[in-house]
Amino acid sequence: MTETQVLGSQLIIRSLHRLGVKTIFSLSGNQIMPLYDACLDAGIRIIHVRHEAAAVFMADAWAQITGELGVAMLTAAPGITNGLAPLYSASQAESPVLLISGDSSVGEDGSGAFQELDQVSITSPLTKLSIRPLTVQELYPALDNAVGQALAPRRGPVHLALPFDLLTAETGLKELPEPAASRAAAPIDASSLERLAALVTGAERPLVLAGPAGARSHMRAAFDKLEEALGVPVVPMESPRGLKDPSLGSLSEIIPHADLIVLAGKCLDFTLGFGGTRALGEHARVAVIDPDARMLERAGRLLGERLALTLQGEPVAVLSALRAARPAAERSAWRARVDGALRNRASHGLAASAGAPLGPRALCETVQTFLASVPDPVLVCDGGEFGQWAQAFCTAPTRIINGMSGAIGAGVCYAIAAKIARPDATVVVLMGDGTAGFHLMELDTAVRENASIIAVIGNDLRWNAEHLIQVRTYGPQRLIGCELSPTARYHDVASALGGAGFAAHDAESLKTALGLAINSGLPACINVSMAGEAAPAFSASDPSATGH
C-alpha cells in the first residue's frame, strides 16, 4: 500500500468523523474489522454491545436524544439480520440512523462466498435507502447519499452494505473528497400557504397533530413556539395506541369537537382510524402537511371531500412560514380545553395501591416523584401494558418510548445510549418483566461503558398484554403460555454483571431502592413486585382529575 493512499475503510470512517460522528454502536465481526481499525486513528468511540439488535436500538435512541445521525455497525449475514427488528422501529420512529454492515467481497459475488447474502433486498423495505457500492469509486458517493437521505425530511434509517474487498482496497485518494453542497429545501408553494392560512384563521377550534419526530425534545421546543405564535394546540403522536395513548389523557374525546385538524408530519394511518369519522369526528376539515407525496395521496384517498388542503413540505418550516403570514387568533378557551384533556388522568375504578403487590399506578407515581427530584431526568418507557402505565404517569423533559412500531425490549438499550449521549443526565427506564428478557444482558455494556442507568422492572410474572387478550377473547379458562417465572431475580443479574441490584415490594421500598441506585453510581436494576393490570384508559367525565 502506498503510504499516502487512503483505504476504503479509512475513507468511510474519516468521512463520518468529518460529519461529526464521534460514537458508533456495534458488535464486532470479521467483515467490519477494517472499519474498527480505522476508528482508532479517527478517534471514534465504539460502544461494543452484546447483541446486534442492541446496537441499532442504541443508534435509534442516540438520534432521538441528540437530533443527530445515529450510527450502528454490524457484520455480514447473521449480523445484519439480527438488526432488522430495530431497523423497523427506527423507521417508524422517524429516526435518522445509518446502519453500516460488512458484506462478502464483490470479487466473490455469485461464488458461494462466506456469508454471501443479498442484504439490500432484505433491508430496502425497512429503510429510506439501502445501497451496496461495487467499486471503491462508489464508496464516498454511496455514503454521502445515504447520510443525506437519513437526515432529509421525513427522516429515517438508511443502510450501507460494504463489501470486504472494497474496505481493504486502496482508493487512489490522498485526501477526503470535498463534501457535497448542502441540499436546499424546496420552496413552499405560496398559494397553498395562503389557503392554509385562511383555513387556520377561519377555524374556531383548530388542532395540529404532529408525528413521532415532533415528540423529540428539540422538535417539541419548535412546536411549542409555533403553538404560542399561532394560537393552535399542537399534539405530537408517537404511540401505536394512537389517540388512545394513555399519555394523551382523554384527547380522543376532544378530537371530534375540532373544526380543523392539521396533520403536520403525522401520517394518516391506523392510529387515526384511517381518517374515519369515529376518530376525527364528522365535521372537521383536514389539512395535511407532509414531505412525502405518498402521504398526501393517501390522505386524498382516505378522506375524500373532508380533505381541505395538502401541502408538500417540512412541517415546521411550513408552520413557521404560516406564523409569519398571519397573527395568532385568540383561542385561550379551546387551548385550555385541549390541555385539560391531555392532562386528564381520571378513570373509573382506578386506584393507586401502594401496598404489596404494588399497583402499576403507585409504582409509576413513586418513580415520578424521584424523577422530579433529580437533575436532567431522561425517561424511557418500554413494554406492553406496563409501558402504558409508565407513559401515563411518568414524565420528563426528554422521553423515549418503544414507539409506533409496537416493538418491545429496547428499553435498556435506549437508556444506555441516552446516558452516553448525556453523561450528566439521570436516566431511568421503566419496563415490564417480559420486556426485560430481551436485552437485560446489555447491563454488561452499561457497566463497561460506565453508563449508570436505573432500570425499574414492573414484575407482574406474565406477558400481561397477551394474558389480557386471552382473558377478553377466549375467557379465563383458556389461558396458555403467558406466565413468567415467580423465582426470576432480575436484580441479581445486574449485581452479577458488576452493577447494583435491588428488590422492592411496596412504594416505600421502591423509594429506598431508587435512592440506593442513584447513590451507587453504577448501572442498577430494581425488580419491583407488581400487580398485573390492564393499561389505563381515561375519560373526560371527571375533569377534576388531572395528571402530573
ROTOR-837263 format. One record per residue (C-alpha): x, y, z; residue in three letters. Coordinates in pm, 1 decimal. Example, Ala and Ser with C-alpha at 12.3 -4.5 7.8 and 13.67 -1.06 7.14 Angstrom:
BEGIN
- 1230.0;-450.0;780.0;Ala
- 1367.0;-106.0;714.0;Ser
REM end
This chain:
BEGIN
- 0.0;0.0;0.0;Met
- 127.4;345.1;-86.0;Thr
- 172.0;522.0;246.0;Glu
- -26.7;829.3;148.1;Thr
- -321.6;643.2;-3.7;Gln
- -649.8;608.5;179.3;Val
- -806.2;264.3;219.1;Leu
- -1176.8;212.3;166.7;Gly
- -1231.5;156.8;538.7;Ser
- -1044.6;478.1;622.1;Gln
- -1245.2;672.1;365.7;Leu
- -1572.2;567.0;529.5;Ile
- -1466.3;630.0;888.5;Ile
- -1281.6;956.6;825.4;Arg
- -1580.3;1084.7;629.5;Ser
- -1810.5;1000.6;919.4;Leu
- -1575.9;1178.9;1157.9;His
- -1581.6;1487.6;936.7;Arg
- -1961.4;1476.1;955.0;Leu
- -1938.1;1498.4;1333.9;Gly
- -1983.1;1131.3;1420.1;Val
- -1796.4;1056.9;1742.1;Lys
- -1974.5;739.5;1857.6;Thr
- -2068.1;418.1;1676.5;Ile
- -2271.3;135.5;1829.7;Phe
- -2152.0;-202.1;1713.0;Ser
- -2097.1;-572.9;1760.1;Leu
- -1776.8;-696.2;1602.4;Ser
- -1740.4;-944.4;1318.5;Gly
- -1491.4;-1049.1;1052.0;Asn
- -1608.4;-823.2;771.1;Gln
- -1601.6;-498.0;970.2;Ile
- -1260.8;-531.2;1133.8;Met
- -1103.8;-286.7;884.8;Pro
- -1361.8;-29.4;996.8;Leu
- -1277.7;-94.3;1362.7;Tyr
- -909.8;-34.1;1287.7;Asp
- -990.5;291.5;1109.2;Ala
- -1188.1;412.7;1411.6;Cys
- -868.7;405.6;1619.2;Leu
- -698.5;670.3;1406.5;Asp
- -1015.7;876.2;1360.8;Ala
- -1087.2;891.3;1734.2;Gly
- -1436.5;748.4;1700.4;Ile
- -1563.6;567.0;2008.3;Arg
- -1709.6;220.0;1955.1;Ile
- -1976.2;109.6;2202.4;Ile
- -1947.0;-268.0;2180.2;His
- -2277.1;-437.2;2263.5;Val
- -2382.6;-795.7;2338.0;Arg
- -2637.8;-839.6;2056.2;His
- -2660.7;-676.3;1715.2;Glu
- -3015.7;-558.0;1775.3;Ala
- -2893.1;-356.4;2073.1;Ala
- -2653.3;-161.2;1851.4;Ala
- -2932.4;-46.8;1619.6;Val
- -3165.2;32.2;1909.7;Phe
- -2888.2;243.5;2064.7;Met
- -2827.1;428.9;1738.5;Ala
- -3201.5;497.7;1723.3;Asp
- -3202.8;639.5;2076.8;Ala
- -2891.2;845.5;2005.6;Trp
- -3068.5;1004.5;1709.0;Ala
- -3380.2;1071.9;1915.3;Gln
- -3186.7;1227.3;2204.2;Ile
- -2938.5;1438.4;2006.7;Thr
- -3122.8;1508.7;1682.6;Gly
- -2805.1;1394.3;1505.8;Glu
- -2724.8;1094.1;1290.4;Leu
- -2710.4;770.8;1490.6;Gly
- -2465.5;513.2;1355.9;Val
- -2469.9;136.1;1404.9;Ala
- -2218.1;-105.6;1257.7;Met
- -2282.0;-478.4;1216.9;Leu
- -2114.4;-766.7;1044.6;Thr
- -2249.1;-960.0;745.8;Ala
- -2541.5;-1206.1;708.9;Ala
- -2636.9;-1316.6;1064.5;Pro
- -2512.4;-983.9;1197.9;Gly
- -2725.8;-765.9;973.2;Ile
- -3029.3;-993.3;1002.8;Thr
- -3010.3;-972.8;1382.4;Asn
- -3052.7;-596.9;1343.7;Gly
- -3369.6;-597.3;1132.4;Leu
- -3634.7;-554.7;1404.0;Ala
- -3479.8;-236.6;1547.6;Pro
- -3434.3;-106.8;1193.1;Leu
- -3812.0;-127.6;1158.7;Tyr
- -3853.3;52.2;1492.0;Ser
- -3619.4;330.9;1378.0;Ala
- -3820.2;366.1;1059.0;Ser
- -4146.4;401.4;1248.8;Gln
- -3985.7;646.9;1494.1;Ala
- -3853.2;858.4;1203.8;Glu
- -3500.4;837.3;1341.6;Ser
- -3201.8;925.1;1120.4;Pro
- -2995.9;608.3;1162.1;Val
- -2710.6;494.2;941.5;Leu
- -2668.9;117.1;956.9;Leu
- -2333.4;7.7;818.5;Ile
- -2286.0;-362.2;755.9;Ser
- -1993.6;-566.1;641.3;Gly
- -2050.8;-785.5;338.0;Asp
- -1881.0;-1054.4;135.2;Ser
- -1640.0;-933.7;-130.5;Ser
- -1760.1;-807.7;-467.5;Val
- -1493.8;-1024.6;-630.3;Gly
- -1665.3;-1334.1;-486.6;Glu
- -2021.4;-1244.3;-585.7;Asp
- -2214.4;-1545.4;-709.0;Gly
- -1944.4;-1787.3;-594.9;Ser
- -2095.9;-1902.2;-267.1;Gly
- -1877.6;-1675.1;-56.6;Ala
- -1876.6;-1689.1;322.5;Phe
- -2194.3;-1515.8;447.3;Gln
- -2289.0;-1402.8;97.0;Glu
- -2638.6;-1253.4;116.8;Leu
- -2846.5;-1003.8;-80.0;Asp
- -2863.5;-758.4;208.6;Gln
- -3008.8;-473.2;3.9;Val
- -3320.7;-669.3;-87.8;Ser
- -3376.5;-752.0;278.7;Ile
- -3332.6;-403.1;422.1;Thr
- -3491.1;-197.4;142.6;Ser
- -3847.8;-224.9;281.0;Pro
- -3721.8;-104.7;620.6;Leu
- -3516.4;194.5;508.7;Thr
- -3529.2;511.1;303.5;Lys
- -3226.7;385.7;110.2;Leu
- -3027.7;63.4;102.1;Ser
- -2718.4;55.8;-114.7;Ile
- -2415.5;-165.6;-181.1;Arg
- -2128.4;0.9;-367.5;Pro
- -1950.0;-222.7;-617.0;Leu
- -1627.9;-22.9;-668.1;Thr
- -1406.7;189.8;-445.9;Val
- -1506.9;490.8;-654.2;Gln
- -1866.4;438.9;-540.2;Glu
- -1785.2;430.1;-167.2;Leu
- -1793.5;801.2;-89.4;Tyr
- -2094.0;886.8;-310.7;Pro
- -2285.6;598.3;-153.6;Ala
- -2206.6;719.9;198.0;Leu
- -2288.9;1080.1;111.9;Asp
- -2618.9;978.6;-47.0;Asn
- -2713.6;758.5;247.9;Ala
- -2642.6;1023.4;511.1;Val
- -2827.2;1286.1;310.2;Gly
- -3132.0;1061.6;280.3;Gln
- -3131.3;979.7;652.3;Ala
- -3134.4;1346.5;751.4;Leu
- -3376.7;1470.1;485.0;Ala
- -3746.6;1507.0;574.5;Pro
- -3911.3;1268.9;664.9;Arg
- -3607.3;1142.2;849.7;Arg
- -3544.1;772.0;877.6;Gly
- -3289.4;489.3;868.1;Pro
- -3062.3;403.0;577.5;Val
- -2837.4;103.8;515.3;His
- -2491.8;87.2;360.4;Leu
- -2357.1;-263.6;286.5;Ala
- -1978.5;-255.4;245.4;Leu
- -1803.0;-543.7;66.5;Pro
- -1487.1;-658.1;241.5;Phe
- -1261.1;-621.4;-61.6;Asp
- -1362.1;-256.1;-101.3;Leu
- -1276.9;-183.8;261.9;Leu
- -925.1;-324.2;225.0;Thr
- -860.0;-174.6;-119.2;Ala
- -666.9;142.6;-194.8;Glu
- -899.3;418.4;-309.3;Thr
- -644.6;614.6;-510.9;Gly
- -718.9;913.8;-289.2;Leu
- -474.1;1104.5;-73.5;Lys
- -737.8;1331.7;80.2;Glu
- -1106.7;1301.9;153.2;Leu
- -1333.0;1417.2;-129.4;Pro
- -1488.7;1758.8;-89.9;Glu
- -1821.5;1732.9;91.8;Pro
- -2124.5;1771.4;-128.2;Ala
- -2308.0;2101.4;-116.8;Ala
- -2597.0;2101.6;126.2;Ser
- -2928.5;2034.2;-37.1;Arg
- -3152.0;2339.3;-49.7;Ala
- -3506.4;2290.4;73.1;Ala
- -3774.5;2317.7;-191.5;Ala
- -3965.7;2646.2;-171.9;Pro
- -4308.0;2637.8;-8.6;Ile
- -4592.4;2686.6;-252.5;Asp
- -4720.8;3038.5;-184.4;Ala
- -5079.3;2979.7;-292.1;Ser
- -5109.4;2666.3;-78.7;Ser
- -4963.0;2853.3;217.4;Leu
- -5218.8;3130.3;173.1;Glu
- -5500.9;2876.6;162.1;Arg
- -5368.5;2710.4;478.0;Leu
- -5350.2;3049.0;650.0;Ala
- -5712.5;3116.7;559.3;Ala
- -5819.4;2777.6;696.0;Leu
- -5638.2;2827.9;1026.6;Val
- -5756.5;3186.5;1067.5;Thr
- -6115.8;3089.0;999.7;Gly
- -6119.6;2796.0;1240.2;Ala
- -6252.5;2833.6;1593.5;Glu
- -6122.0;2501.3;1724.4;Arg
- -5816.9;2404.0;1518.4;Pro
- -5576.7;2131.8;1627.0;Leu
- -5235.2;2034.1;1492.5;Val
- -5131.6;1668.9;1519.5;Leu
- -4757.9;1610.2;1470.8;Ala
- -4580.6;1282.0;1403.1;Gly
- -4322.5;1097.6;1616.7;Pro
- -4043.0;1340.0;1531.7;Ala
- -4247.9;1617.3;1689.9;Gly
- -4215.3;1447.2;2029.1;Ala
- -3835.9;1481.7;2039.6;Arg
- -3724.2;1746.1;2287.0;Ser
- -3553.8;1962.8;2022.2;His
- -3857.4;1945.3;1791.8;Met
- -4102.3;1987.7;2077.1;Arg
- -3946.1;2325.9;2156.1;Ala
- -4006.2;2440.2;1798.6;Ala
- -4367.7;2323.5;1807.8;Phe
- -4423.8;2494.6;2144.3;Asp
- -4316.5;2826.2;1991.5;Lys
- -4546.6;2769.7;1696.2;Leu
- -4835.4;2686.0;1927.3;Glu
- -4795.6;3017.5;2104.2;Glu
- -4747.8;3212.0;1783.0;Ala
- -5044.9;3058.0;1600.5;Leu
- -5277.3;3010.5;1895.2;Gly
- -5332.7;2649.5;1790.1;Val
- -5274.7;2344.2;2014.8;Pro
- -5000.9;2114.8;1881.9;Val
- -5005.0;1749.6;1991.9;Val
- -4724.7;1508.9;1889.1;Pro
- -4826.2;1143.6;1849.6;Met
- -4572.2;860.8;1878.5;Glu
- -4762.4;561.1;2018.3;Ser
- -4921.8;273.1;1824.9;Pro
- -5223.8;317.6;2050.7;Arg
- -5285.3;642.2;1866.1;Gly
- -5549.1;866.4;2018.6;Leu
- -5589.2;604.4;2293.4;Lys
- -5228.6;655.9;2405.5;Asp
- -5262.4;694.0;2785.0;Pro
- -5009.1;977.4;2784.5;Ser
- -5262.2;1177.8;2579.8;Leu
- -5524.0;1153.0;2854.6;Gly
- -5875.9;1187.1;2714.7;Ser
- -5772.3;1362.1;2391.8;Leu
- -5975.7;1114.1;2186.2;Ser
- -6292.6;1264.7;2334.7;Glu
- -6188.1;1617.9;2234.7;Ile
- -6084.5;1545.0;1875.4;Ile
- -6443.4;1523.2;1740.5;Pro
- -6504.7;1880.0;1861.7;His
- -6226.2;2025.6;1644.1;Ala
- -6338.9;2207.2;1329.7;Asp
- -5996.1;2190.8;1162.9;Leu
- -5731.9;1920.5;1204.4;Ile
- -5387.8;1984.9;1058.9;Val
- -5171.2;1675.2;1018.3;Leu
- -4819.6;1820.5;1039.7;Ala
- -4599.0;1527.0;952.7;Gly
- -4845.9;1287.9;1115.7;Lys
- -4924.7;1004.4;879.4;Cys
- -5289.5;925.1;827.8;Leu
- -5294.5;562.2;936.8;Asp
- -5439.8;314.1;1186.1;Phe
- -5354.7;541.7;1480.4;Thr
- -5611.5;789.9;1347.4;Leu
- -5865.9;527.8;1249.7;Gly
- -5756.6;572.1;885.8;Phe
- -5921.1;914.2;897.9;Gly
- -6267.5;780.1;976.1;Gly
- -6530.3;992.7;1146.5;Thr
- -6519.4;781.5;1464.2;Arg
- -6164.9;906.4;1527.9;Ala
- -6161.9;1252.8;1370.7;Leu
- -6526.5;1347.7;1403.3;Gly
- -6787.1;1415.7;1138.4;Glu
- -6744.4;1789.1;1092.3;His
- -6371.9;1867.5;1095.9;Ala
- -6194.2;1961.3;777.8;Arg
- -5844.1;1819.1;745.4;Val
- -5527.3;1978.6;609.0;Ala
- -5216.9;1767.3;553.6;Val
- -4858.4;1896.7;556.2;Ile
- -4604.5;1628.9;473.3;Asp
- -4269.2;1599.4;294.6;Pro
- -4375.9;1269.4;137.2;Asp
- -4605.5;1293.8;-165.4;Ala
- -4727.1;940.3;-97.0;Arg
- -4876.5;1053.6;234.1;Met
- -5060.9;1335.0;56.3;Leu
- -5202.1;1087.3;-194.1;Glu
- -5309.3;855.8;87.3;Arg
- -5488.3;1141.1;261.4;Ala
- -5681.9;1220.2;-53.0;Gly
- -5782.0;858.8;-93.7;Arg
- -5894.0;810.8;267.7;Leu
- -6051.3;1148.6;341.8;Leu
- -6230.5;1235.3;21.0;Gly
- -6428.9;1559.3;46.1;Glu
- -6320.3;1618.9;406.7;Arg
- -5967.2;1692.5;284.9;Leu
- -5937.6;2069.9;264.2;Ala
- -5573.2;2101.8;160.2;Leu
- -5248.5;1914.1;100.7;Thr
- -4912.5;2086.7;110.1;Leu
- -4582.5;1913.0;43.7;Gln
- -4307.5;2038.0;272.0;Gly
- -4130.3;2004.3;604.0;Glu
- -4397.5;2071.8;869.1;Pro
- -4200.2;2304.2;1099.5;Val
- -4086.2;2513.5;802.6;Ala
- -4441.1;2536.9;668.2;Val
- -4592.0;2630.3;1003.6;Leu
- -4313.9;2883.4;1064.1;Ser
- -4396.6;3045.8;731.4;Ala
- -4761.7;3040.8;832.3;Leu
- -4674.4;3217.5;1156.4;Arg
- -4507.9;3493.2;958.5;Ala
- -4810.4;3524.2;731.9;Ala
- -5085.8;3550.2;992.2;Arg
- -5101.5;3663.2;1357.7;Pro
- -5231.4;3430.1;1626.6;Ala
- -5603.4;3422.4;1693.6;Ala
- -5748.1;3431.5;2044.8;Glu
- -5838.2;3072.5;2133.4;Arg
- -5748.9;3051.8;2501.9;Ser
- -6065.3;2860.6;2596.3;Ala
- -6012.1;2597.8;2327.1;Trp
- -5644.1;2559.7;2411.0;Arg
- -5728.7;2518.1;2779.4;Ala
- -5984.2;2252.2;2689.1;Arg
- -5729.3;2054.9;2487.5;Val
- -5465.9;2094.6;2759.1;Asp
- -5712.3;1971.7;3020.3;Gly
- -5785.2;1662.6;2813.2;Ala
- -5413.3;1589.3;2773.7;Leu
- -5360.3;1617.7;3149.6;Arg
- -5668.2;1419.6;3242.5;Asn
- -5594.1;1102.1;3435.4;Arg
- -5947.7;1025.4;3554.0;Ala
- -6052.0;663.4;3518.4;Ser
- -6341.8;482.5;3678.0;His
- -6223.2;230.1;3934.2;Gly
- -5856.5;330.2;3900.6;Leu
- -5683.7;302.7;4235.8;Ala
- -5321.1;366.0;4325.8;Ala
- -5237.1;77.0;4557.1;Ser
- -4910.7;141.1;4740.7;Ala
- -4915.8;-187.5;4930.0;Gly
- -4784.2;-526.6;4820.9;Ala
- -4811.1;-617.0;4544.3;Pro
- -4765.3;-261.1;4431.5;Leu
- -5016.2;-131.7;4176.1;Gly
- -4868.0;-3.2;3848.0;Pro
- -5000.2;348.6;3904.9;Arg
- -4843.4;372.7;4251.2;Ala
- -4518.6;231.7;4113.4;Leu
- -4507.5;494.4;3840.3;Cys
- -4605.0;777.3;4072.8;Glu
- -4320.7;678.2;4307.0;Thr
- -4077.5;687.5;4016.0;Val
- -4220.4;1021.4;3903.5;Gln
- -4151.3;1171.3;4245.4;Thr
- -3792.2;1051.8;4207.2;Phe
- -3762.8;1193.9;3853.4;Leu
- -3884.8;1530.9;3977.0;Ala
- -3605.7;1538.5;4237.0;Ser
- -3302.5;1463.9;4018.1;Val
- -3103.8;1678.0;3772.8;Pro
- -3169.7;1647.2;3399.1;Asp
- -3405.7;1347.1;3409.8;Pro
- -3443.5;1130.0;3099.8;Val
- -3729.7;880.6;3091.7;Leu
- -3750.4;562.3;2885.3;Val
- -4079.9;369.9;2874.4;Cys
- -4085.0;16.7;2736.8;Asp
- -4330.4;-268.4;2745.1;Gly
- -4688.3;-366.3;2672.9;Gly
- -4940.8;-293.6;2945.5;Glu
- -4686.9;-166.4;3197.4;Phe
- -4531.9;57.3;2933.7;Gly
- -4868.2;232.6;2900.1;Gln
- -4882.4;296.2;3275.4;Trp
- -4534.1;446.0;3258.2;Ala
- -4632.4;673.2;2968.9;Gln
- -4943.0;788.9;3155.5;Ala
- -4797.7;861.9;3498.0;Phe
- -4430.4;942.8;3439.0;Cys
- -4289.3;1236.5;3250.8;Thr
- -3957.9;1411.9;3188.2;Ala
- -3835.4;1686.0;2955.1;Pro
- -3673.0;1412.2;2746.9;Thr
- -3860.2;1087.3;2690.0;Arg
- -3818.4;784.1;2465.4;Ile
- -4089.4;521.1;2427.0;Ile
- -4096.7;199.6;2229.1;Asn
- -4280.1;393.0;1962.2;Gly
- -4501.1;341.6;1661.4;Met
- -4358.4;0.1;1575.7;Ser
- -4510.0;-153.3;1888.1;Gly
- -4184.9;-343.7;1939.9;Ala
- -4081.7;-403.6;2299.7;Ile
- -3747.5;-492.2;2452.9;Gly
- -3529.2;-194.8;2360.4;Ala
- -3558.4;-8.9;2690.7;Gly
- -3217.8;-91.2;2838.8;Val
- -3054.6;-17.2;2502.1;Cys
- -3231.8;316.8;2470.1;Tyr
- -3131.4;408.8;2824.6;Ala
- -2763.3;325.7;2771.6;Ile
- -2746.4;535.4;2455.3;Ala
- -2921.8;822.7;2632.2;Ala
- -2671.2;811.8;2918.1;Lys
- -2376.3;805.1;2677.7;Ile
- -2522.2;1098.9;2484.9;Ala
- -2597.9;1291.2;2805.1;Arg
- -2348.5;1172.1;3071.4;Pro
- -2476.2;1412.5;3337.8;Asp
- -2840.6;1311.8;3295.0;Ala
- -3030.0;1081.9;3530.4;Thr
- -3165.0;811.8;3300.1;Val
- -3446.1;587.8;3421.7;Val
- -3604.9;311.4;3215.5;Val
- -3933.9;152.5;3320.0;Leu
- -4012.3;-184.9;3165.9;Met
- -4211.1;-499.3;3225.2;Gly
- -4067.4;-836.7;3318.3;Asp
- -4147.6;-967.9;2970.9;Gly
- -3959.0;-678.1;2818.2;Thr
- -3661.2;-735.1;3046.6;Ala
- -3588.9;-1068.7;2882.8;Gly
- -3483.8;-916.5;2551.8;Phe
- -3173.9;-713.3;2636.8;His
- -3106.5;-731.8;3010.1;Leu
- -2757.3;-858.7;2925.6;Met
- -2678.7;-511.2;2792.9;Glu
- -2630.7;-415.6;3156.9;Leu
- -2284.8;-560.0;3093.6;Asp
- -2240.5;-295.8;2823.1;Thr
- -2359.3;-32.8;3070.3;Ala
- -2101.1;-148.1;3326.6;Val
- -1816.5;-149.9;3074.2;Arg
- -1911.1;194.0;2941.2;Glu
- -1981.6;343.3;3285.3;Asn
- -2338.8;424.0;3181.0;Ala
- -2508.7;438.5;3519.9;Ser
- -2870.4;393.7;3416.8;Ile
- -3150.5;287.9;3652.0;Ile
- -3374.2;10.0;3519.3;Ala
- -3704.6;-35.6;3702.6;Val
- -3884.6;-361.7;3622.3;Ile
- -4256.6;-381.7;3692.5;Gly
- -4277.3;-755.0;3757.7;Asn
- -4629.6;-900.0;3731.1;Asp
- -4499.4;-1250.7;3647.3;Leu
- -4652.6;-1263.6;3298.8;Arg
- -4682.4;-1128.1;2948.5;Trp
- -4972.1;-915.4;3064.2;Asn
- -5084.9;-767.8;2731.6;Ala
- -5129.6;-1112.1;2578.6;Glu
- -5271.5;-1253.0;2903.1;His
- -5542.7;-987.5;2890.2;Leu
- -5614.6;-1060.0;2523.8;Ile
- -5666.6;-1424.7;2613.6;Gln
- -5899.0;-1336.0;2901.7;Val
- -6105.3;-1094.5;2691.2;Arg
- -6119.1;-1304.1;2375.7;Thr
- -6122.6;-1664.5;2491.6;Tyr
- -6208.0;-1648.3;2861.0;Gly
- -6005.4;-1705.7;3180.4;Pro
- -6033.8;-2082.4;3137.0;Gln
- -5832.8;-2061.3;2810.4;Arg
- -5506.2;-1912.5;2936.5;Leu
- -5189.2;-2055.5;2785.2;Ile
- -4821.5;-1969.6;2756.0;Gly
- -4809.9;-1620.3;2907.3;Cys
- -4687.5;-1689.6;3261.8;Glu
- -4333.6;-1598.2;3366.7;Leu
- -4122.8;-1739.2;3647.2;Ser
- -4204.8;-1628.9;4004.3;Pro
- -3846.5;-1709.4;4106.0;Thr
- -3668.4;-1489.4;3849.3;Ala
- -3436.1;-1246.2;4028.5;Arg
- -3367.1;-989.9;3757.3;Tyr
- -3191.4;-758.2;4001.9;His
- -2930.9;-1024.9;4070.3;Asp
- -2835.1;-1015.8;3701.4;Val
- -2727.7;-655.0;3745.7;Ala
- -2521.9;-741.1;4053.9;Ser
- -2358.9;-1038.2;3882.8;Ala
- -2253.6;-817.7;3590.9;Leu
- -2090.2;-560.0;3817.6;Gly
- -2385.0;-326.2;3863.7;Gly
- -2624.4;-280.3;4153.6;Ala
- -2944.0;-477.5;4209.7;Gly
- -3237.3;-420.7;4441.9;Phe
- -3575.3;-580.8;4506.6;Ala
- -3883.7;-379.9;4604.7;Ala
- -4232.0;-486.0;4710.3;His
- -4409.8;-162.6;4801.7;Asp
- -4382.6;211.7;4747.9;Ala
- -4154.4;269.5;5044.9;Glu
- -3903.5;0.4;4949.0;Ser
- -3907.4;127.3;4588.7;Leu
- -3831.6;479.6;4710.1;Lys
- -3541.8;343.1;4915.2;Thr
- -3411.3;138.5;4621.1;Ala
- -3417.2;439.5;4388.5;Leu
- -3206.2;633.5;4637.0;Gly
- -2959.6;347.5;4673.7;Leu
- -2942.4;304.5;4296.8;Ala
- -2851.6;664.1;4218.2;Ile
- -2604.2;681.5;4506.8;Asn
- -2429.1;363.7;4391.4;Ser
- -2301.2;534.9;4078.3;Gly
- -2344.8;201.5;3898.7;Leu
- -2587.3;71.3;3639.1;Pro
- -2873.3;-51.4;3854.9;Ala
- -3177.2;-275.6;3826.2;Cys
- -3474.7;-258.4;4062.9;Ile
- -3705.6;-560.5;4046.0;Asn
- -4047.7;-447.1;4170.4;Val
- -4322.4;-696.8;4257.2;Ser
- -4630.1;-553.1;4088.4;Met
- -4995.5;-637.3;4036.5;Ala
- -5081.9;-704.1;3672.8;Gly
- -5345.1;-458.3;3549.7;Glu
- -5476.5;-352.9;3210.8;Ala
- -5340.7;-29.6;3067.1;Ala
- -5528.9;276.9;3187.7;Pro
- -5795.6;449.5;2979.1;Ala
- -5906.3;799.1;3071.1;Phe
- -6239.9;974.4;3042.2;Ser
- -6333.1;1340.7;3041.1;Ala
- -6632.0;1261.1;3262.1;Ser
- -6433.4;1371.4;3568.2;Asp
- -6239.9;1679.4;3456.4;Pro
- -6122.6;1749.4;3810.9;Ser
- -5870.3;1465.3;3797.4;Ala
- -5551.8;1565.0;3624.0;Thr
- -5210.4;1412.2;3588.2;Gly
- -4864.3;1537.9;3668.1;His
REM end
